[in-house]
Amino acid sequence: MSLFKARDWWSTVLGEKEEFDQGCLCLADVDNSGDGQDKIIVGSFMGYLRIFNPHSVKTGDGPQAEDLLLEVHLRDPVLQVEVGKFVSGTEMLHLAVLHSRKLCVYSVSGTLGNVEHGNQYQIKLMYEHHLQRTACNMTYGPFGGVKGRDLICIQSMDGMLMVFEQESYAFGRFLPGSLLPGPLAYSPRTDSFITVSSCRQVESYKYQVLAFATDADKKQETEQQKLGSGKRLVVDWTLNIGEQALDICIIPLNQTASSVFVLGERNFFCLKDNGQIRFMKKLGCGPSCFLPYCSVSEGTINTLIGNHNHMLHIYQDVTLKWATQLPHVPVAVRVGCLHDLKGVIVTLSDDGHLQCSYLGTDPSLFQAPKVESRELNYDELDVELKELQKIIKDVKSQGVWPMTDREEDLKVSAVVSSSLDSVSQATNVEVGADSVPSITVKISLQNRVVLQKVKLSVYVQPPLVSTCDQFTFDFTAPDMTSIVAFSVYLKRSYLPSELEGNAVVSYSRPTDRNPDGIPRVIQCKFRLPLKLICLPGQPSKTASHKLTIDTNKPPVGLPSLFPDFANQSDDDQVNVMGFRLLGGSRVTLLASRTSQRYRIQSEQFEDLWLITNELILRLQEYFEKQGIKDFACSFSGCIPLQEYFELIDHHFELRINGEKLEELLSERAVQFRAIQRRLLTRFREKTPAPLQHLDTLLDGTYKQVIALADAVEENQDKLLQSSAGLRSATHLLILLVRLWQKLSTDQTAILEAAFLPLQEDTQELGWEETVDAAVAHLLKTCLSKSSREQALNLGSQLSTPKDTSRLKKHITLLCDRLAKGGRLCLSTDAAAPQAMVMPGGCAPIPESDIEERSLEESADLFTNHKHLIAETPVPEVTALQGVLE
């Protein structure tokens, strides 16, 4: 980069921990020496004013003491410094210093020294103006076409322009619609002030319009500043640039035209006098400052643009001519003549690095030494290449490091307490009158090597929550053990879809080649007890939903299966057990005395899932302890699709209601903002007009917005509860299909991936359309009737369906094809031959009305048996009714 670095001519660092901005730098012959040499004037936010007359220094030498002509502490922060003809009766140059609440004009003079200390410089206060408003920036020029003097215009933080005719205050005007002040510049040719408003548009105001417009604020201004009423302030022209502006500069092209340059956050613009765009340039990185100046080529303008990448770009119109690197990020840049050296670039950073530099290059004198030639031994290179290829092959087969090392890096184990907490840790629960228990889970982490950024995240199914779900660890030494504990409890009044929790640990293992470490993830699952969400209850004789599970082993007494729910006083009822869920509903479990069947019944279909799953798990654990390995469960009843479809319809209805409520809330919010704008316009008028019941309409709209927001929150809560119920019912449906068709673990995983794709619904994607696409894919691939169906492609975009009829038909058809011998697999090639030998044939996905009717007939096999178990009792199960009577 030495070829394109800015050549340092002179540089220094100003003060300690001082701050500077774009208005703090100015170049001019401030002492009126008449030799045409510029001085560097710098002001800081700490209140220091410095004037430099730099001299060229040798490489390695620092700035000399005589380079600093003057340094004075003005106490108040210096916002901007400018040099112009600011004193009446003379055309000498004077220095204007803008503070936050004061404008001061000084004369700078030098006295020839008679001793070796050299010349002495001093400043003298000519006059000052105390401001009624906090200043932001200022500009100057011959306002109104005056000759031989400059007027000053100050913009306040609240958007007021204050014009000073040298020693006296002229007038003040508020810019219409001003919210935040922007950069300000004066165009002498058009006698206009140009600024960029907070609406991101360039605005131009004629000086004559400002002078004769209505006075700014008569209630707060002094008597001297009241000039009476006039015309309303009207903008001359505007141009929307679509971004905030950092600076504005006016450059005269000739006597008949000038250009307005605006530096934005991503572009810089060149405008004509009437606001039309001459050209614009998109910048590659964020700019920090700029300076346009006339080029030696007629009709073109050069622009210096500094950016936050320590670069200074020089453009001729829109063409990049040069790029040079700076040692700092410039916030202000100027070009001047220092000691007969024209075109010196002066830059200032926000922390006080002041540098004078020029553009140029230094030739590189380095020459690479000649490399001694040596003969290559190709046999040795072949042997080395084979060894390296073998190492690469081993690394690819083992991963980044061997699998054994990967497993031994960190061991994670979870232990769930065998009993509930003596003092429940549940807080802010919404479960009703029941006391909500909690249980403690301990996670143990043991590392073999040094690990970095170890973080543990705990996830449980909502509405279960944990008292703490994020932990961090420092394993700075090998063989360290850390144990954390947290409690889990039920927060809401509905059941979770699973009692399984997951502890995920992410960490980085540093290696010799990668000290920052290679990220890895390890997880550990734990199962929560059933007693966390339900209590022992009285069995129920009747229920709307019933399931019967068959086994191949003799029935087991329920107290031995559920000792934590057994009632010691009811020893005679060993085959009946009741569960009262914390949400309020009841589930009854019955075991047959003569047959190998178990019945689960409840008033809510989704509540059957957790008890049914717990029963099968405990039966498997019971027979494993007995040494019996051939235990199996089955389901011979009808798949309860009708109950499942009712839950789908309820969930989909809540989704549609939520979209309608959010749309209505958006409309009411737009209406509320429109009424606010109308009222604000009425209140701003000088002559108040009748409100015409706008205040009543505003109050009514506000109440509607609040009511709709409450309705949206209530619908979201219901949707979360419905999603949990639908997820539980989906788990139950997959379990029954697995027991019904004796599906393998891989086939069950395919069903779970199709029916349980999301943790929760989002605005972009919902459960219904996702499951419909997945089931349709299965029907057109592994469960297809012919190869023609496998060639059909699904739509690439998912959207909210109009209703759930298509989804329900696809689920019905899926069960139908499984019943006729279909096999779930991921390979369509393996599924195609089997699809040809399916017993009885399978109907394709309906493409016409005739096929729709045939599908509805097959759907009756699954959906018209809501209470089949209760209506056609099995002899062995019928005997169970006597237990309850």
N, C-alpha and C positions, 0 to 999 in steps of 0.2 A: 504493500500500500504506500510505499515511500514516494512513488511516482505521482500520486494524486493527493498528497497531504498539503494543507494550506501552509505556505512558507511563513514561519513566525518572524515578524520584523521587530515587534516589541510586545511584551505582555506583563501583567501583574495581577495580583490577587488583592481585592479590596476588603479591608477590615477582617473581622472574624464573626462568623455566623450571621452575616447580614443578608438581606433578601432584596432582590431587584426584579423589575418587570419591564415590559416593552417601552413604557414611557419614561424610564429612568436614564436614557442615553440620548445625548444630543451633540452634534458637531457644528461649530460655528466660530467665527472670529469674534469671540465674545468681548475681548478687551479692546476692540477697535484699533488694532495695531496697524492696519492698512497694508500689511505685507501679503495678504491673501492666504495666510497659513491658518488652518483650523485648530481649534483647541477642543479637547474632549471634556464634556461636562457630564458628570454622573451623579445622580441622587439615589439614596437608598431609603428603604422603609424604616431604617433606624434613625433617620433624620440627618444623615451626613451628606454634605455637598462637597464634591471634589472636582477640581479642574486640572487637567493634565496637558502638558506640552511634551509629548514623548520624543526621544532621540533614538536613533538606531544604535543597537548594542551588538557587541560581538557574541558569537556563539558561546554559551555557557555563562555569560554575565547576566546579572539581574538588572532590573530598572534602577536608574540613578535617582538620588534624592532630589535633584533639581528638576526632574520630570514632573513632579507634583507642584503645581503653581499655588494651589490653595486648597485647604481642607477646613471646613467649618461645620459645627454641629448646630442644626437649626431646631432641634428638639422634636418638632413634629415630623411625622413620616412624609417623605417626598413622593408624591404620586406621579408627577410628570415635570419635565424641564423643557423649556422652549426658549429660543433666542429670536428677538424681533424688535421692531421700532415701537416700543410700548410706552414711551414717555413723550408727552406733548412738548412742542417747541423745539424739538431736535430730531434728527434722523439717525442718531447714533443707535447702535445695537445695545439692547438691555436683556437681562436674564429674567424670565418669568418662572417662578417656582410654585407649583400647585400642591397645597396640603389638603387634608380632608375637610377642613373648615376654614381655610384661609388661602388667599392668593397674594403672593408677594412678588414685587418687581425690584430687581437689584441692578446697580451699575457695577461693572467689574473694571478695575483700573490697576495699572502697574506703576511702580516707582523704580527708577533706575537705582541700582545699588552702587555704593561707593567702596564697598569692601568685597572680599572674596565670596561672601555669601550670595551674591547675585541680586537679581531684581526681586522686589517684594510686591505681592498682589494682595488686594483687599476688595471687599464688596461693601456697598453702601445701599441701604434700603431707601428706595425712591418713594414708594407708596405701597399700601396693602389694602385688601378688601376682605372683610370678615363675612363669611358666607352663612346664610340662614339654613342651608341644606348641605348634606354631606356630598362632597364632590366625587365624581368618578373619573372624568378625563376632560381635556380641553383642546381647542383648536384656535388658530388665529389667522388673520388676513385682513386685507383692505375691504371690510364689509361695506356694502353700499357704494363701492367704487371710490372710496376716499383716496387721496394722494398723500404719499409721504409719511404714512403712519399705519400701524396695525392695531386692530381691535381684537379682543379676546372673548371667546364664547366657551363657557363652562357647562358641562352636562352633569346634573346631579344624579344620585342613585335612584330617585323616584321619577326620572325622565323629564326634568325641567331644564330648559336652555336659558342660561343667564348671560347676557351680553354686557360687556364692560367697554366703554369708550375711554380707554386709558385710565385716568384718575377717577372717573365717575361711572356709576352704574346706570345703564341705559334702560333695560327692560328684561323681563323674564317670561317665558312661555312654556307651557306644558305640551309635550308631544302627544297627539291623540292616541289613545289605546296603549300607552307605554306601560310595560310591566317590569322589564329589566333593561338597564342601559346597555348600549352597544358601542362599537367604535364610531368615532365622529371625525369628519374631515370637511374642509371648506374648499369649494371650487371657485376661484376668482373669475374665470371666464363667464360662468352662468350666475355668479353671485348667489350660490346655494350652499346649504348645509346638507351633507349626505351622511346617513347613518344606516345601521341594520337593526331592525326592531326584533323583539322577542318572537314575532310571528315568522321569523326567518325570511324576511323580505327587505330588500334595499329600498330606502325611502329618501326622497329629495324634497327639501323645503326651501323656497325662495326667501332671501333675507327681507325683502320688502313685504312679503306676506307675513313673516314673523313680526315685523315692526308694527304693522297696522292691525294685527289680530287682536282678539280679546285678551285683556290682561290676565296673567296666570292665576293668582290667588290673592284677591284684595284683602281678605280677612287676616292673612298672616304677614303680608309684606308691609314694609314701613311706608310712611307717607312719601318719602323721597322716591320710592319705587313704584308708586301708583301713577300710571299714565293714562288712565281712563279706558273706556271700552272701545272696541273696534270691530273688525270683521272676524269671522270664525276662521281658525287655522285650517288650511286645506293643503294636502300633500300635492307636490308638483307631479311626481311620477313614482311608481313603485315597480319592483321586479322581485318575484319570488325565486330565491335560490335554493330553498329546501334544506338549509343547514345554517348553523350558527356561524358568525364571522369572527375572526380573530383580529383583523386590522383592515383599514381602508386607506388608500393613498391616491391622490390626484396628480396626474402627470400631464403637462401641456405638450401636445404634439406640435402645434404651430399657433399662430395668432388667431386662427379661426376654429380650432378644435382642441379638445383635451380628452383624456381617457381616465375613467374611474376604475381603479384596481381594487378588488375585494378578495381577501384571503379567507377561505372557508376552512372547515375541518377536514375536508377531503379533496377540495378543488380550489383553484383560484380563477377568478373571472375578470375579464376586461370589458368594460361597458362604455358606450358612447355617452355624450352629454345628456341625451334624452332617455337614457335607461335601456337602450337596446344593446344586446350582447354582441361585442366584436369577436371575441373568442373566449373559450374556457379550456382549462387543462385539468385532467384528473391526476391527482398526486398518488404516488405509490405508497407513501407512509405519512403519518400525521405531521403536519407542519407546525413549527413553533414561532416563526416570524418571517417577514419578507420585506423587500425594498425594491420597488420599480424605479428605473431611471432611464433617461433617453439614451438610445444607442447611437453609435457613430454612423450606422446605416440609416439612411433617411426613411422615415415611415415605420420604423420598428422600435420596440422598447425592450430593454433587458430587465430581467427580474431576478433578484437574489432571494432564494427561499431556503431557510434553515429548517431542519426537521429533528425529530427526537432520536434519530439514528446517528447523531454526531456528523451529519453531512450538510454541505452547503451546495445547492444546485443553482446553476446560472442558466436561465432560459432566455432565448431571443424569440419573443412572442410565445409560441407553444413548443419550440424546438429546444431540446436540451443541448447546450453548448459545452458545458463543463460541469464536473462534479468533483468536489474536494472534501477531504475529511478534516473535521475540527476536533480539538481535544475536549470539547464540552458541547452541551446542548445550548445553542444561542436562544435567548428570549428577545434580543434586540440586535439589529444589524444596521450599520450606517456606512457610507462611503465618503471619504474626504481627502483633503490635500494636507499632508504633514511633511514639513521641511522639504518642500519642492518635489515631494514624491506624490504624484497624483494617482487617484484610484485606490488608496489604501482602504482595505475592508476592516472595519472595526466591529467586533462582536462582543456581546456581554451575556454571561450566563446568569441564572437565577441565584447562584451562590457567590457571585462576585468575581468570576474569572473574566478579566478584560484583556482582549488580544487585538493587536493590529497585525494584519497579515496581507499577503499578496498572493496571486496565483502564479504558478510556475512549476517547473519540474527540475529534479536533480538527476543527472546521469548516473547510472549504476556502474561503479568501478570494479565490482566483484566479478572475477572470472573463475569458473569452476575448474579445479585441478584435473589434470589428465588422469584417467583411471588406468592402472597397469593391467594389461591384458594377460589373462592366464587361460590355459587350456582346461576345458570342461571334461570331467569324467562321467560319461553318460551311463555307465553301468551303475555307479554309485547313485546317480540321480534316479534311475529306475527303481533301485531298492528302496530309497527314501520315499519315492512317490507311492509305492505299494504299501509301505508302513503307514503313511498318512491316510491313504484310502481305507485301510483296515480300521484305523482309529475312528475315522468319520463314520464308517458303517456301524461300529459298535455303539457309538454315541447315539446314532439315529435309532437303533434298535432298543436302547435302554432309556432314551429320553435325555434330559439334561444331566441327570446323574442316575445311578442304578436305582431300581425300584425298591430294593431293600433299604437303601439310605433314605429314600423318599418317605418310606413308612416310619423309619426310626427317627426322623428329624424331630417330630413332635407327636406325642401320644395324648389323645383327648379321650376322656371318659366322663360319663354322666351318671349320677346316682340320684334316684328319686327317693325321698324319704318314705318309709313304710307307713307312717302315720301322718295325719294332718297336723298343722301347726296348732299348738296349744292356744296361742293368741293369733287370731287371724290378721293377716297383713292387708286384707282387702280394704280399699278406700274408694270413695266416690262410685259405689256400685249402684246399679239400677235394676235390682232383681226382685224388689218388692219387700215383703215382710220377712222372708227367710234370711237367716244369718248365713252369710257367704263364707265358706271355709277357704283356706289357702294351704298350699303344700310347698315344701322347700325342695329345691333342686340344687345339687352341688356339681359343678363342672371342674374337673381336675386336668391340668395341663402340665406335661413333663417333657422337657426338651433334652435332646442329646447333644446338639451343637448350638453355637451362638446364633440367635435369630433376631431379626429387626422388624419393626413395625407390626408387632403381633396385636391383633384386634379380634375380639370375640363378639359375635352377634347372635342373639337368641331370638328365635321366632316360634310363636305358638299360634294356633288357629284362632282368629277372632270368633266370639267375643272374649276368649281367654286373653289375659294380659299378664305381663311379668312386672315385678317391681323395678327391675333394671334390665335393659336389653342390650347394653353396649359396655364392653370392658376392654381395657388396654393393659398390656404387660410389657415388661422390660426383661428379656432373657439375654443379659449381657455376659453370662457365663454358662458353660455346659452343665447338664444334670441339675437343673433347677426345677422346682415344683411349685405351682401356684394353684390355689383352690379358691373359687368364688362361689357364692351362694346367692340365690334369689328365690322369691316366692311367686307362685302362679295362682291366679284365682279367676273366677267368672265375673265379668264386669256388667254384662247386659242380661236381659231376661229371656234370651233364646240360647239354643245349644250350639256348640261348635260342630263342624263337620268331621273333625278328627280330634283324637286325644293324643296325637303324636307331636312332639316338639323337635326342633332342630337347632343344634348349636354349630355355627359355622365359624371357623378360625381362619383368618387370612394372615399371611406372614411373608417375609422375604428372607431367603437364605443367602448370605454373602459368599461369593466364591473368589478365587484368585483373579479371574478375568473380569469379574463384575463385582466390585466392592459394594455397590448399592443394593445388590441382592436380586435374586430371581423370585418373582411373586409366586406363591403357592396358596392353595386353599384345601383345607381338610374339614370334614364335618362329622358330627356325632349325633345320632338320633336318640331320643328318650321317650318313653311312654308314660303318660300321666294316668293315675288311677281313676276308675269310674266314680268313686265316692266323692271326687272333687266337684262333680256337677249334678249328682242326684243323691237322694236319701232313701232309706227303707220306707215303703208305703203299703197301704192296704191293697190287695188284689182287686181287680174290677171284673165283674161278671160279664159285662157286655162291652163291646168295642166296635168301632166302625171299620177298623183295618186290622187284618189278621194274616199271619204268615206261619207256615208249617215247614220245619226243617227236618229232613230224614237223616238218619245215621245208620251205620252198619254195625254198631255195637249196642249192648244193653244200655238202657237209660241210667243216668247218674243222678243221685239226689242233688237237688238244687242247693241245699245248705252246704254241701261239700264243695260245690262249684263256686258259690258266692258266700264264703264264710263272713265276709265283712258286711253283708246285708241280711244275714240270717237272724231271725227272731227266736230267742231261746224259749219263749212261752208258747210258741206254736210248733211243737214237735210233731203233731199229727199231720200238719200240712207241709210235708217234705217235698211235695211235687208242685207247689205253687209259690210264687214269690212276686211281690209287688215293688215297683220302683217309682218314687216321686221325684220328678225332675225339678231342678231349681226354677225353671221357667214356669212351672205350674201344672203341666200335664202329667199323666200317669201312664206307666207301661207295665203290663202283666206278663209274666213268663210262666208257662205250664209245661211239665214233663209228663209224658205218658207212663203209666205203670206197667202196661202190657206190651206196648209196641216201642219202637226205637225212634220216637218222634218228639219234637219240641215245638210248642206254639208260642209265638210272640204276638201280642195284640195291644193296640193303643187307639186313642181317638185321633191322633195326628199321624199321617203316614210317614213323615220324615223323622218322627221320634223313634221309629222302629230300628233305625240304622245302628245307633251306638250299642243298644242292648243286644241286637242280633250279632253284630261283629264281636262284642265282648263274649257272648255265649260260645261262638265257634272257637275263638282264641283260647278260652279257658278249657273247653273240651279237648282241644289239641294238647294243651299243656298237661291236662289230667292223664290222658292215655299215654303220653310220652313218659311221664313219671312211672306209669305202670309197665313200661317196656313194650307197649303195643305200638307197632309202626304202621299197620295197615288201616288205621282209622280214617274214615272219609265221611263227608257230609254231602247231601244232595238236596235238590229242590224239584218236586214233581208237580207243583201247582201251576197256575197260569201266571204269566208275568204281569204284574199290576201296572199296565201302561196307562190306564185311564186316570188313576190317582196321580201318576207321574206327570201326565199331560196337564192336569189341573194346576199343579205347581208351576209348570212352564208358562201357562197362560197368565197366572197371577204375577209372576216375575216380569213377563213381557209388558203387561199392563202398567206396572209401576215404572218401567223404563219409558214408555210412551208418555205417561203422565208427567214424569220428570222433564222430558224434553218440552212438552207444552207449557209447563210452569216456568221453565227458564226462558223460553221465548216470550211469554207474557211479561215476565219480570224485566227483560231487556226492553220491551216496548214501553213499559211504565217508567223505566229509568230514563229513556230518551225523552219521554214527555216531561218528566220532572226537570231535566236539564233545560229543556226549551222554555218552560215556564220561568225558571230562574233567570235565564237570559232576558226574557221579556221584562221581568220585574227590575232587573239591574239596569236595563235601558231606561225604564221609567224613572228610577231613583236618580240617575245621573243627569237627567234633563234639568235645565235651569228653571223652567216653568213646569212644576209637577203637574202631570195629567192624572185623571182618575184611573184607579187600578182596574176597574171593570171586573171585579170579583176574581182577579188573578191570585190574590192571597188565599181565598177560599179554595180555588182550584189547586193551588200548591199544597195546601194542607191535606186535601182529599187524596191527591196523588201520593203524597208522602205516606199516608196511612196504607194505601194500596201497596206501595213498594215494601213496607214493613211486613204486611200480611203475606204478600207473595214470597218474600224471603223466608218467613217462618214456614210457609207451606213447602218450599223447596227443601228446607232442612228436614222437615218431618217426612217428606217423601224419600229423601236420601236414607234416613234411618230405616224406614220400612223396606227400602230396596236392599240395604245391607242384610236385614233380617231374612228377607225372601231369598237372597243369594245364598245365605248359609243353609236355609232349609232346602233349597234346590240342590245344593252341593251334597247335603246328607242323603237326599233321595237318590241322587245320581250314584253315590257310593253303594247304596242299597240295591239299586237296579243292576249295577255291574256285578255285585256279589251274587245276586239271584241268577243272572245269566251264566256266571261262571259255574255255579253249582248245578244249574239246569243242563248245560251242555258239556260240563266237565272240561272246561278250558284250561290250557296250560298257563304257566306263569307268563310266558312271552305273549300269548294271545290276550291274557287279561291286561297286560301292560299296553297293548294296542288299543283296547277299549278305553282304558283310563286316559290315554293320550288324546283320544277322540272326544270324550265326553267331559273331561276336566282340563280344558286348555288354559284357563285364566284363574288368577286368584280373585279378581274382582272386575266388575264391568267398568269400562271407560267411555268417554264421550265418542271416541273414534271407533271403538270396537266393543261389541257386546257378546254375551254368551251364546245367544240364539244363532246369529249368523256364523260364528266360528264353528260351533258344533255341527250346524247344517252342512258347511263346506267339508268338514272332516268326515262325517258320515257318508255324504255323497261321494267322496273320494274312495272310501272303502267299498261302496256299492259298485263303483265303476272300475275297481281294480281287483282286489282279492275275492270279492263276493259277486263279481259280474257274471252274467249268464253266458256271454260270448266275447270274442275278441273285439267285436264292433264297439261294445260299450267301453272297453279299455282304451280305445282310441279317442274317446270323447274327452275334451279338455274342459276343465272348470274355469269359471270366470276369474280373472286376476284381481278383481276389486271386490271387497266385501262391504256391504252397506246394510243398514237397518231394514229388515223385511217389513212388509205391510202387516202380516199376521204370522201365526205359528203353524198354519196348516201344512205347509211344505215340510217343515222340520218334523212334525209329528208323523207324517206319512213316511218320511225317510227312516225314522226310528222304528216304525212298525215293519217296514220292509226289511230292515236289518235283522230284526228278531225272526222274521219269517224265513229269511235265507239261512240263518243259523240253524233254525229248526229243521230245514231240509238238507242239512249236511254241509253247509258252507264252512270254510275254515279261514280264520284270520291269519294273515301273514303280510310282510312288507314287500315281498318279491312278487311282482305280477307274473313273472315267467313261471314261478312255481305254482301260482294259483290258477293259471289258465287251464292246464290239463285237468285239475280236479273239478273245475267248474263244469266240465263236459260230462261228468259222471255223477252229478248231484241227483239224488233220488227225487223223482217227481218233477224236476225242472224248477227253475226260479224265474219269477216275472222280472223283466227289466225295469229300470226307472221309468215311470209313466211319462210318455211323450204325447199322448192323445187322450181324449175323453173316455175311449173304450178301456184303455189301460188304467185310467183313474178309477173307473167303476170296479174293475177287477181287483185293484188294490184295496178299495174300501171294503170289499167282501172279505179279503184276507185279513184286514185289520180287525174285523169282528172277532177273530180267534183270540185276540189279546185284550181288547178294550171293553168287551161286554160281559166281563166276569168280575165285577167289582167286589162282590161278596160271595164268590164261588165257594170258598171254604166254609163259610157259615151256612150256605143254603144246602150244600150236599155234604153233610158231616161224614167223616171217616169213622168207622166203628170204634177203632182204638182211641181216637181223639175225643169221640163223644163221651166216653167214660170220664174224661177230665172235667166235664161240666159239673159232675156230682161233687167234685172236690170243693167247688166254690159255693154250692148250694147247701 
